[in-house]
Amino acid sequence: MTLLTTVFAAVISTVIWYKNAPKNEMKVGILVLIYWGASLMWLVDAVFEYIEIGTDYFRPAPSDMLNDFYLGLSAVALGLVIWVIILLIKDPKGVLKRGAR
């Protein structure tokens, strides 16, 4: 579920980035890279777990699925927090500079 959650976040953010590609004011490309990096990490984790436990990988307990889903949501939320921090630091629209006057 972690892989699925982060892949959905990566696909959604990629579509948003692609629709606004010529103008990159909100730095959505950074968010895309964060989510695709997390998806790649969970894919490698899934491959190694499959190698370790075999076909039982495809029959997780419901509680394990729920825990993995929460972990995936946490990864997505952390990616959003990092993106917002980057936005605040770079201030692409100059909102913070104008507000300090």
MARLOTOR-528385 format. One record per residue: residue in three letters; residue number from 1; y, x, z of N, C-alpha, C, O in turn. Coordinates in nm, 3 decimals, padded with zeros to 5 digits. Layout:
// residues N
<drentor code="Ala" pos="NUM" n_y="Y" n_x="X" n_z="Z" ca_y="Y" ca_x="X" ca_z="Z" c_y="Y" c_x="X" c_z="Z" o_y="Y" o_x="X" o_z="Z"/>
...
// end
This chain:
// residues 101
<drentor code="Met" pos="1" n_y="-00.120" n_x="00.081" n_z="00.000" ca_y="00.000" ca_x="00.000" ca_z="00.000" c_y="00.127" c_x="00.086" c_z="00.000" o_y="00.231" o_x="00.043" o_z="-00.049"/>
<drentor code="Thr" pos="2" n_y="00.118" n_x="00.206" n_z="00.055" ca_y="00.235" ca_x="00.292" ca_z="00.053" c_y="00.270" c_x="00.331" c_z="-00.090" o_y="00.386" o_x="00.330" o_z="-00.130"/>
<drentor code="Leu" pos="3" n_y="00.167" n_x="00.364" n_z="-00.167" ca_y="00.188" ca_x="00.400" ca_z="-00.307" c_y="00.247" c_x="00.283" c_z="-00.384" o_y="00.343" o_x="00.299" o_z="-00.459"/>
<drentor code="Leu" pos="4" n_y="00.191" n_x="00.165" n_z="-00.365" ca_y="00.238" ca_x="00.046" ca_z="-00.436" c_y="00.383" c_x="00.013" c_z="-00.399" o_y="00.463" o_x="-00.021" o_z="-00.486"/>
<drentor code="Thr" pos="5" n_y="00.415" n_x="00.023" n_z="-00.273" ca_y="00.551" ca_x="-00.009" ca_z="-00.227" c_y="00.654" c_x="00.088" c_z="-00.286" o_y="00.759" o_x="00.046" o_z="-00.334"/>
<drentor code="Thr" pos="6" n_y="00.622" n_x="00.216" n_z="-00.283" ca_y="00.718" ca_x="00.314" ca_z="-00.335" c_y="00.727" c_x="00.310" c_z="-00.487" o_y="00.833" o_x="00.337" o_z="-00.544"/>
<drentor code="Val" pos="7" n_y="00.617" n_x="00.277" n_z="-00.554" ca_y="00.622" ca_x="00.265" ca_z="-00.700" c_y="00.710" c_x="00.147" c_z="-00.740" o_y="00.789" o_x="00.157" o_z="-00.834"/>
<drentor code="Phe" pos="8" n_y="00.697" n_x="00.034" n_z="-00.670" ca_y="00.784" ca_x="-00.080" ca_z="-00.699" c_y="00.931" c_x="-00.043" c_z="-00.677" o_y="01.017" o_x="-00.078" o_z="-00.759"/>
<drentor code="Ala" pos="9" n_y="00.960" n_x="00.027" n_z="-00.569" ca_y="01.098" ca_x="00.070" ca_z="-00.543" c_y="01.146" c_x="00.165" c_z="-00.652" o_y="01.261" o_x="00.158" o_z="-00.695"/>
<drentor code="Ala" pos="10" n_y="01.058" n_x="00.255" n_z="-00.696" ca_y="01.095" ca_x="00.350" ca_z="-00.801" c_y="01.121" c_x="00.280" c_z="-00.933" o_y="01.217" o_x="00.312" o_z="-01.003"/>
<drentor code="Val" pos="11" n_y="01.037" n_x="00.184" n_z="-00.968" ca_y="01.055" ca_x="00.111" ca_z="-01.094" c_y="01.184" c_x="00.029" c_z="-01.091" o_y="01.260" o_x="00.029" o_z="-01.188"/>
<drentor code="Ile" pos="12" n_y="01.208" n_x="-00.041" n_z="-00.982" ca_y="01.329" ca_x="-00.122" ca_z="-00.971" c_y="01.454" c_x="-00.036" c_z="-00.978" o_y="01.549" o_x="-00.069" o_z="-01.049"/>
<drentor code="Ser" pos="13" n_y="01.454" n_x="00.076" n_z="-00.904" ca_y="01.572" ca_x="00.163" ca_z="-00.907" c_y="01.589" c_x="00.230" c_z="-01.044" o_y="01.701" o_x="00.256" o_z="-01.086"/>
<drentor code="Thr" pos="14" n_y="01.479" n_x="00.258" n_z="-01.113" ca_y="01.487" ca_x="00.316" ca_z="-01.247" c_y="01.549" c_x="00.218" c_z="-01.345" o_y="01.630" o_x="00.257" o_z="-01.429"/>
<drentor code="Val" pos="15" n_y="01.511" n_x="00.091" n_z="-01.336" ca_y="01.569" ca_x="-00.011" ca_z="-01.424" c_y="01.718" c_x="-00.023" c_z="-01.398" o_y="01.797" o_x="-00.032" o_z="-01.492"/>
<drentor code="Ile" pos="16" n_y="01.758" n_x="-00.024" n_z="-01.271" ca_y="01.901" ca_x="-00.031" ca_z="-01.237" c_y="01.975" c_x="00.091" c_z="-01.290" o_y="02.084" o_x="00.079" o_z="-01.344"/>
<drentor code="Trp" pos="17" n_y="01.915" n_x="00.208" n_z="-01.273" ca_y="01.976" ca_x="00.332" ca_z="-01.322" c_y="01.990" c_x="00.327" c_z="-01.475" o_y="02.094" o_x="00.366" o_z="-01.528"/>
<drentor code="Tyr" pos="18" n_y="01.887" n_x="00.281" n_z="-01.544" ca_y="01.888" ca_x="00.280" ca_z="-01.690" c_y="01.992" c_x="00.181" c_z="-01.744" o_y="02.057" o_x="00.209" o_z="-01.845"/>
<drentor code="Lys" pos="19" n_y="02.007" n_x="00.068" n_z="-01.678" ca_y="02.107" ca_x="-00.030" ca_z="-01.722" c_y="02.249" c_x="00.025" c_z="-01.709" o_y="02.336" o_x="-00.012" o_z="-01.787"/>
<drentor code="Asn" pos="20" n_y="02.272" n_x="00.112" n_z="-01.612" ca_y="02.405" ca_x="00.167" ca_z="-01.587" c_y="02.413" c_x="00.316" c_z="-01.624" o_y="02.497" o_x="00.388" o_z="-01.570"/>
<drentor code="Ala" pos="21" n_y="02.325" n_x="00.361" n_z="-01.714" ca_y="02.311" ca_x="00.505" ca_z="-01.743" c_y="02.439" c_x="00.575" c_z="-01.788" o_y="02.465" o_x="00.685" o_z="-01.739"/>
<drentor code="Pro" pos="22" n_y="02.519" n_x="00.520" n_z="-01.876" ca_y="02.636" ca_x="00.599" ca_z="-01.917" c_y="02.731" c_x="00.630" c_z="-01.803" o_y="02.787" o_x="00.739" o_z="-01.797"/>
<drentor code="Lys" pos="23" n_y="02.749" n_x="00.536" n_z="-01.713" ca_y="02.838" ca_x="00.561" ca_z="-01.599" c_y="02.751" c_x="00.571" c_z="-01.473" o_y="02.680" o_x="00.477" o_z="-01.438"/>
<drentor code="Asn" pos="24" n_y="02.758" n_x="00.683" n_z="-01.409" ca_y="02.674" ca_x="00.708" ca_z="-01.292" c_y="02.760" c_x="00.714" c_z="-01.167" o_y="02.753" o_x="00.811" o_z="-01.091"/>
<drentor code="Glu" pos="25" n_y="02.843" n_x="00.612" n_z="-01.145" ca_y="02.936" ca_x="00.613" ca_z="-01.034" c_y="02.866" c_x="00.608" c_z="-00.899" o_y="02.908" o_x="00.674" o_z="-00.804"/>
<drentor code="Met" pos="26" n_y="02.759" n_x="00.529" n_z="-00.889" ca_y="02.694" ca_x="00.509" ca_z="-00.760" c_y="02.579" c_x="00.606" c_z="-00.735" o_y="02.507" o_x="00.592" o_z="-00.636"/>
<drentor code="Lys" pos="27" n_y="02.562" n_x="00.704" n_z="-00.820" ca_y="02.460" ca_x="00.808" ca_z="-00.801" c_y="02.320" c_x="00.748" c_z="-00.783" o_y="02.244" o_x="00.793" o_z="-00.698"/>
<drentor code="Val" pos="28" n_y="02.287" n_x="00.647" n_z="-00.863" ca_y="02.156" ca_x="00.582" ca_z="-00.853" c_y="02.045" c_x="00.677" c_z="-00.897" o_y="01.931" o_x="00.662" o_z="-00.856"/>
<drentor code="Gly" pos="29" n_y="02.079" n_x="00.775" n_z="-00.981" ca_y="01.980" ca_x="00.873" ca_z="-01.023" c_y="01.918" c_x="00.948" c_z="-00.906" o_y="01.801" o_x="00.984" o_z="-00.911"/>
<drentor code="Ile" pos="30" n_y="01.996" n_x="00.971" n_z="-00.803" ca_y="01.944" ca_x="01.037" ca_z="-00.683" c_y="01.840" c_x="00.949" c_z="-00.616" o_y="01.736" o_x="00.997" o_z="-00.572"/>
<drentor code="Leu" pos="31" n_y="01.869" n_x="00.820" n_z="-00.608" ca_y="01.774" ca_x="00.725" ca_z="-00.548" c_y="01.645" c_x="00.719" c_z="-00.631" o_y="01.536" o_x="00.710" o_z="-00.575"/>
<drentor code="Val" pos="32" n_y="01.659" n_x="00.722" n_z="-00.763" ca_y="01.542" ca_x="00.721" ca_z="-00.851" c_y="01.454" c_x="00.842" c_z="-00.822" o_y="01.332" o_x="00.830" o_z="-00.810"/>
<drentor code="Leu" pos="33" n_y="01.515" n_x="00.959" n_z="-00.811" ca_y="01.438" ca_x="01.081" ca_z="-00.784" c_y="01.370" c_x="01.075" c_z="-00.647" o_y="01.257" o_x="01.122" o_z="-00.632"/>
<drentor code="Ile" pos="34" n_y="01.438" n_x="01.020" n_z="-00.548" ca_y="01.379" ca_x="01.008" ca_z="-00.415" c_y="01.254" c_x="00.920" c_z="-00.421" o_y="01.150" o_x="00.956" o_z="-00.366"/>
<drentor code="Tyr" pos="35" n_y="01.265" n_x="00.805" n_z="-00.488" ca_y="01.152" ca_x="00.712" ca_z="-00.492" c_y="01.037" c_x="00.762" c_z="-00.579" o_y="00.921" o_x="00.744" o_z="-00.544"/>
<drentor code="Trp" pos="36" n_y="01.068" n_x="00.826" n_z="-00.692" ca_y="00.959" ca_x="00.879" ca_z="-00.773" c_y="00.894" c_x="00.998" c_z="-00.702" o_y="00.773" o_x="01.018" o_z="-00.716"/>
<drentor code="Gly" pos="37" n_y="00.970" n_x="01.075" n_z="-00.628" ca_y="00.910" ca_x="01.183" ca_z="-00.549" c_y="00.817" c_x="01.130" c_z="-00.441" o_y="00.709" o_x="01.184" o_z="-00.419"/>
<drentor code="Ala" pos="38" n_y="00.860" n_x="01.022" n_z="-00.374" ca_y="00.775" ca_x="00.960" ca_z="-00.273" c_y="00.650" c_x="00.901" c_z="-00.337" o_y="00.541" o_x="00.910" o_z="-00.280"/>
<drentor code="Ser" pos="39" n_y="00.665" n_x="00.841" n_z="-00.455" ca_y="00.549" ca_x="00.784" ca_z="-00.525" c_y="00.449" c_x="00.893" c_z="-00.563" o_y="00.328" o_x="00.874" o_z="-00.549"/>
<drentor code="Leu" pos="40" n_y="00.500" n_x="01.005" n_z="-00.610" ca_y="00.412" ca_x="01.117" ca_z="-00.644" c_y="00.340" c_x="01.169" c_z="-00.520" o_y="00.221" o_x="01.201" o_z="-00.525"/>
<drentor code="Met" pos="41" n_y="00.411" n_x="01.176" n_z="-00.408" ca_y="00.349" ca_x="01.221" ca_z="-00.284" c_y="00.236" c_x="01.127" c_z="-00.243" o_y="00.128" o_x="01.174" o_z="-00.205"/>
<drentor code="Trp" pos="42" n_y="00.259" n_x="00.995" n_z="-00.250" ca_y="00.155" ca_x="00.900" ca_z="-00.211" c_y="00.039" c_x="00.898" c_z="-00.310" o_y="-00.075" o_x="00.871" o_z="-00.272"/>
<drentor code="Leu" pos="43" n_y="00.067" n_x="00.928" n_z="-00.439" ca_y="-00.040" ca_x="00.936" ca_z="-00.538" c_y="-00.133" c_x="01.053" c_z="-00.507" o_y="-00.256" o_x="01.039" o_z="-00.513"/>
<drentor code="Val" pos="44" n_y="-00.075" n_x="01.167" n_z="-00.475" ca_y="-00.157" ca_x="01.284" ca_z="-00.437" c_y="-00.237" c_x="01.252" c_z="-00.311" o_y="-00.355" o_x="01.288" o_z="-00.301"/>
<drentor code="Asp" pos="45" n_y="-00.175" n_x="01.186" n_z="-00.215" ca_y="-00.244" ca_x="01.146" ca_z="-00.094" c_y="-00.361" c_x="01.053" c_z="-00.126" o_y="-00.470" o_x="01.068" o_z="-00.069"/>
<drentor code="Ala" pos="46" n_y="-00.340" n_x="00.958" n_z="-00.216" ca_y="-00.446" ca_x="00.863" ca_z="-00.253" c_y="-00.562" c_x="00.935" c_z="-00.323" o_y="-00.678" o_x="00.903" o_z="-00.298"/>
<drentor code="Val" pos="47" n_y="-00.531" n_x="01.030" n_z="-00.409" ca_y="-00.637" ca_x="01.104" ca_z="-00.478" c_y="-00.721" c_x="01.182" c_z="-00.379" o_y="-00.844" o_x="01.179" o_z="-00.386"/>
<drentor code="Phe" pos="48" n_y="-00.657" n_x="01.251" n_z="-00.287" ca_y="-00.732" ca_x="01.329" ca_z="-00.189" c_y="-00.811" c_x="01.239" c_z="-00.093" o_y="-00.921" o_x="01.275" o_z="-00.052"/>
<drentor code="Glu" pos="49" n_y="-00.755" n_x="01.125" n_z="-00.058" ca_y="-00.829" ca_x="01.032" ca_z="00.028" c_y="-00.949" c_x="00.974" c_z="-00.046" o_y="-01.055" o_x="00.956" o_z="00.013"/>
<drentor code="Tyr" pos="50" n_y="-00.933" n_x="00.946" n_z="-00.174" ca_y="-01.046" ca_x="00.896" ca_z="-00.254" c_y="-01.156" c_x="01.002" c_z="-00.263" o_y="-01.274" o_x="00.970" o_z="-00.254"/>
<drentor code="Ile" pos="51" n_y="-01.116" n_x="01.128" n_z="-00.281" ca_y="-01.215" ca_x="01.237" ca_z="-00.286" c_y="-01.289" c_x="01.246" c_z="-00.154" o_y="-01.408" o_x="01.274" o_z="-00.151"/>
<drentor code="Glu" pos="52" n_y="-01.217" n_x="01.222" n_z="-00.045" ca_y="-01.277" ca_x="01.235" ca_z="00.089" c_y="-01.371" c_x="01.120" c_z="00.122" o_y="-01.481" o_x="01.144" o_z="00.171"/>
<drentor code="Ile" pos="53" n_y="-01.329" n_x="00.995" n_z="00.098" ca_y="-01.410" ca_x="00.882" ca_z="00.145" c_y="-01.477" c_x="00.803" c_z="00.033" o_y="-01.554" o_x="00.711" o_z="00.061"/>
<drentor code="Gly" pos="54" n_y="-01.449" n_x="00.836" n_z="-00.091" ca_y="-01.518" ca_x="00.770" ca_z="-00.204" c_y="-01.471" c_x="00.628" c_z="-00.227" o_y="-01.353" o_x="00.597" o_z="-00.212"/>
<drentor code="Thr" pos="55" n_y="-01.564" n_x="00.542" n_z="-00.265" ca_y="-01.529" ca_x="00.405" ca_z="-00.303" c_y="-01.482" c_x="00.320" c_z="-00.185" o_y="-01.425" o_x="00.213" o_z="-00.206"/>
<drentor code="Asp" pos="56" n_y="-01.505" n_x="00.364" n_z="-00.063" ca_y="-01.453" ca_x="00.291" ca_z="00.053" c_y="-01.300" c_x="00.288" c_z="00.053" o_y="-01.239" o_x="00.207" o_z="00.123"/>
<drentor code="Tyr" pos="57" n_y="-01.240" n_x="00.376" n_z="-00.025" ca_y="-01.094" ca_x="00.378" ca_z="-00.037" c_y="-01.042" c_x="00.243" c_z="-00.088" o_y="-00.932" o_x="00.201" o_z="-00.052"/>
<drentor code="Phe" pos="58" n_y="-01.122" n_x="00.176" n_z="-00.171" ca_y="-01.079" ca_x="00.050" ca_z="-00.231" c_y="-01.111" c_x="-00.072" c_z="-00.145" o_y="-01.087" o_x="-00.185" o_z="-00.187"/>
<drentor code="Arg" pos="59" n_y="-01.165" n_x="-00.051" n_z="-00.026" ca_y="-01.195" ca_x="-00.161" ca_z="00.066" c_y="-01.132" c_x="-00.136" c_z="00.204" o_y="-01.204" o_x="-00.122" o_z="00.303"/>
<drentor code="Pro" pos="60" n_y="-00.999" n_x="-00.130" n_z="00.210" ca_y="-00.936" ca_x="-00.103" ca_z="00.340" c_y="-00.939" c_x="-00.227" c_z="00.429" o_y="-00.946" o_x="-00.341" o_z="00.381"/>
<drentor code="Ala" pos="61" n_y="-00.933" n_x="-00.204" n_z="00.556" ca_y="-00.924" ca_x="-00.315" ca_z="00.652" c_y="-00.785" c_x="-00.375" c_z="00.643" o_y="-00.688" o_x="-00.305" o_z="00.612"/>
<drentor code="Pro" pos="62" n_y="-00.773" n_x="-00.505" n_z="00.669" ca_y="-00.641" ca_x="-00.569" ca_z="00.663" c_y="-00.537" c_x="-00.502" c_z="00.753" o_y="-00.420" o_x="-00.490" o_z="00.715"/>
<drentor code="Ser" pos="63" n_y="-00.578" n_x="-00.458" n_z="00.870" ca_y="-00.482" ca_x="-00.392" ca_z="00.959" c_y="-00.434" c_x="-00.259" c_z="00.899" o_y="-00.318" o_x="-00.223" o_z="00.915"/>
<drentor code="Asp" pos="64" n_y="-00.524" n_x="-00.187" n_z="00.831" ca_y="-00.483" ca_x="-00.063" ca_z="00.765" c_y="-00.386" c_x="-00.091" c_z="00.651" o_y="-00.291" o_x="-00.015" o_z="00.631"/>
<drentor code="Met" pos="65" n_y="-00.410" n_x="-00.200" n_z="00.578" ca_y="-00.319" ca_x="-00.236" ca_z="00.469" c_y="-00.181" c_x="-00.270" c_z="00.523" o_y="-00.079" o_x="-00.231" o_z="00.465"/>
<drentor code="Leu" pos="66" n_y="-00.177" n_x="-00.343" n_z="00.634" ca_y="-00.049" ca_x="-00.380" ca_z="00.694" c_y="00.024" c_x="-00.256" c_z="00.745" o_y="00.145" o_x="-00.243" o_z="00.725"/>
<drentor code="Asn" pos="67" n_y="-00.048" n_x="-00.167" n_z="00.809" ca_y="00.015" ca_x="-00.043" ca_z="00.857" c_y="00.067" c_x="00.041" c_z="00.741" o_y="00.177" o_x="00.097" o_z="00.749"/>
<drentor code="Asp" pos="68" n_y="-00.010" n_x="00.050" n_z="00.633" ca_y="00.035" ca_x="00.124" ca_z="00.515" c_y="00.157" c_x="00.058" c_z="00.451" o_y="00.246" o_x="00.128" o_z="00.402"/>
<drentor code="Phe" pos="69" n_y="00.161" n_x="-00.075" n_z="00.450" ca_y="00.276" ca_x="-00.145" ca_z="00.395" c_y="00.401" c_x="-00.116" c_z="00.477" o_y="00.508" o_x="-00.092" o_z="00.421"/>
<drentor code="Tyr" pos="70" n_y="00.388" n_x="-00.118" n_z="00.609" ca_y="00.503" ca_x="-00.084" ca_z="00.695" c_y="00.548" c_x="00.060" c_z="00.672" o_y="00.668" o_x="00.089" o_z="00.672"/>
<drentor code="Leu" pos="71" n_y="00.453" n_x="00.149" n_z="00.654" ca_y="00.488" ca_x="00.289" ca_z="00.627" c_y="00.560" c_x="00.301" c_z="00.493" o_y="00.656" o_x="00.377" o_z="00.481"/>
<drentor code="Gly" pos="72" n_y="00.515" n_x="00.227" n_z="00.393" ca_y="00.582" ca_x="00.227" ca_z="00.263" c_y="00.723" c_x="00.172" c_z="00.272" o_y="00.816" o_x="00.227" o_z="00.213"/>
<drentor code="Leu" pos="73" n_y="00.740" n_x="00.063" n_z="00.347" ca_y="00.874" ca_x="00.008" ca_z="00.367" c_y="00.963" c_x="00.106" c_z="00.442" o_y="01.082" o_x="00.116" o_z="00.414"/>
<drentor code="Ser" pos="74" n_y="00.906" n_x="00.178" n_z="00.536" ca_y="00.983" ca_x="00.279" ca_z="00.609" c_y="01.028" c_x="00.391" c_z="00.515" o_y="01.140" o_x="00.441" o_z="00.527"/>
<drentor code="Ala" pos="75" n_y="00.942" n_x="00.431" n_z="00.423" ca_y="00.978" ca_x="00.535" ca_z="00.326" c_y="01.090" c_x="00.486" c_z="00.235" o_y="01.182" o_x="00.561" o_z="00.203"/>
<drentor code="Val" pos="76" n_y="01.081" n_x="00.360" n_z="00.192" ca_y="01.186" ca_x="00.302" ca_z="00.107" c_y="01.318" c_x="00.295" c_z="00.185" o_y="01.424" o_x="00.328" o_z="00.131"/>
<drentor code="Ala" pos="77" n_y="01.312" n_x="00.252" n_z="00.309" ca_y="01.433" ca_x="00.242" ca_z="00.391" c_y="01.494" c_x="00.381" c_z="00.414" o_y="01.616" o_x="00.397" o_z="00.408"/>
<drentor code="Leu" pos="78" n_y="01.411" n_x="00.480" n_z="00.440" ca_y="01.461" ca_x="00.616" ca_z="00.459" c_y="01.527" c_x="00.667" c_z="00.332" o_y="01.630" o_x="00.734" o_z="00.339"/>
<drentor code="Gly" pos="79" n_y="01.469" n_x="00.637" n_z="00.217" ca_y="01.530" ca_x="00.675" ca_z="00.090" c_y="01.667" c_x="00.611" c_z="00.073" o_y="01.760" o_x="00.677" o_z="00.027"/>
<drentor code="Leu" pos="80" n_y="01.680" n_x="00.484" n_z="00.111" ca_y="01.810" ca_x="00.417" ca_z="00.104" c_y="01.911" c_x="00.480" c_z="00.198" o_y="02.027" o_x="00.496" o_z="00.162"/>
<drentor code="Val" pos="81" n_y="01.868" n_x="00.516" n_z="00.318" ca_y="01.958" ca_x="00.579" ca_z="00.415" c_y="02.008" c_x="00.714" c_z="00.362" o_y="02.127" o_x="00.745" o_z="00.372"/>
<drentor code="Ile" pos="82" n_y="01.917" n_x="00.792" n_z="00.306" ca_y="01.956" ca_x="00.922" ca_z="00.250" c_y="02.055" c_x="00.903" c_z="00.136" o_y="02.153" o_x="00.976" o_z="00.124"/>
<drentor code="Trp" pos="83" n_y="02.028" n_x="00.803" n_z="00.050" ca_y="02.117" ca_x="00.774" ca_z="-00.062" c_y="02.256" c_x="00.733" c_z="-00.014" o_y="02.357" o_x="00.777" o_z="-00.070"/>
<drentor code="Val" pos="84" n_y="02.263" n_x="00.648" n_z="00.089" ca_y="02.393" ca_x="00.605" ca_z="00.143" c_y="02.468" c_x="00.723" c_z="00.203" o_y="02.589" o_x="00.734" o_z="00.187"/>
<drentor code="Ile" pos="85" n_y="02.398" n_x="00.811" n_z="00.272" ca_y="02.462" ca_x="00.930" ca_z="00.329" c_y="02.521" c_x="01.017" c_z="00.217" o_y="02.632" o_x="01.067" o_z="00.229"/>
<drentor code="Ile" pos="86" n_y="02.444" n_x="01.034" n_z="00.109" ca_y="02.494" ca_x="01.112" ca_z="-00.004" c_y="02.617" c_x="01.045" c_z="-00.064" o_y="02.714" o_x="01.112" o_z="-00.100"/>
<drentor code="Leu" pos="87" n_y="02.613" n_x="00.912" n_z="-00.076" ca_y="02.728" ca_x="00.839" ca_z="-00.128" c_y="02.851" c_x="00.859" c_z="-00.039" o_y="02.962" o_x="00.878" o_z="-00.089"/>
<drentor code="Leu" pos="88" n_y="02.831" n_x="00.855" n_z="00.092" ca_y="02.943" ca_x="00.872" ca_z="00.183" c_y="03.001" c_x="01.014" c_z="00.175" o_y="03.122" o_x="01.033" o_z="00.185"/>
<drentor code="Ile" pos="89" n_y="02.915" n_x="01.112" n_z="00.156" ca_y="02.961" ca_x="01.250" ca_z="00.147" c_y="03.035" c_x="01.275" c_z="00.016" o_y="03.142" o_x="01.335" o_z="00.015"/>
<drentor code="Lys" pos="90" n_y="02.977" n_x="01.230" n_z="-00.095" ca_y="03.036" ca_x="01.255" ca_z="-00.227" c_y="03.151" c_x="01.160" c_z="-00.257" o_y="03.243" o_x="01.197" o_z="-00.331"/>
<drentor code="Asp" pos="91" n_y="03.149" n_x="01.041" n_z="-00.202" ca_y="03.254" ca_x="00.940" ca_z="-00.220" c_y="03.297" c_x="00.928" c_z="-00.366" o_y="03.412" o_x="00.960" o_z="-00.400"/>
<drentor code="Pro" pos="92" n_y="03.206" n_x="00.883" n_z="-00.455" ca_y="03.235" ca_x="00.884" ca_z="-00.599" c_y="03.351" c_x="00.795" c_z="-00.640" o_y="03.415" o_x="00.823" o_z="-00.742"/>
<drentor code="Lys" pos="93" n_y="03.381" n_x="00.691" n_z="-00.568" ca_y="03.492" ca_x="00.603" ca_z="-00.604" c_y="03.620" c_x="00.635" c_z="-00.525" o_y="03.722" o_x="00.571" o_z="-00.545"/>
<drentor code="Gly" pos="94" n_y="03.614" n_x="00.732" n_z="-00.437" ca_y="03.731" ca_x="00.773" ca_z="-00.361" c_y="03.775" c_x="00.673" c_z="-00.256" o_y="03.892" o_x="00.673" o_z="-00.217"/>
<drentor code="Val" pos="95" n_y="03.686" n_x="00.589" n_z="-00.210" ca_y="03.719" ca_x="00.484" ca_z="-00.113" c_y="03.756" c_x="00.545" c_z="00.022" o_y="03.852" o_x="00.503" o_z="00.085"/>
<drentor code="Leu" pos="96" n_y="03.680" n_x="00.642" n_z="00.065" ca_y="03.706" ca_x="00.703" ca_z="00.197" c_y="03.836" c_x="00.783" c_z="00.196" o_y="03.907" o_x="00.787" o_z="00.297"/>
<drentor code="Lys" pos="97" n_y="03.868" n_x="00.846" n_z="00.084" ca_y="03.993" ca_x="00.922" ca_z="00.074" c_y="04.113" c_x="00.830" c_z="00.078" o_y="04.213" o_x="00.863" o_z="00.142"/>
<drentor code="Arg" pos="98" n_y="04.103" n_x="00.715" n_z="00.011" ca_y="04.214" ca_x="00.620" ca_z="00.013" c_y="04.227" c_x="00.554" c_z="00.149" o_y="04.339" o_x="00.523" o_z="00.192"/>
<drentor code="Gly" pos="99" n_y="04.117" n_x="00.531" n_z="00.219" ca_y="04.120" ca_x="00.465" ca_z="00.349" c_y="04.175" c_x="00.553" c_z="00.458" o_y="04.217" o_x="00.502" o_z="00.562"/>
<drentor code="Ala" pos="100" n_y="04.177" n_x="00.685" n_z="00.439" ca_y="04.225" ca_x="00.777" ca_z="00.541" c_y="04.376" c_x="00.785" c_z="00.545" o_y="04.432" o_x="00.839" o_z="00.641"/>
<drentor code="Arg" pos="101" n_y="04.444" n_x="00.733" n_z="00.445" ca_y="04.592" ca_x="00.741" ca_z="00.441" c_y="04.656" c_x="00.653" c_z="00.540" o_y="04.779" o_x="00.649" o_z="00.549"/>
// end
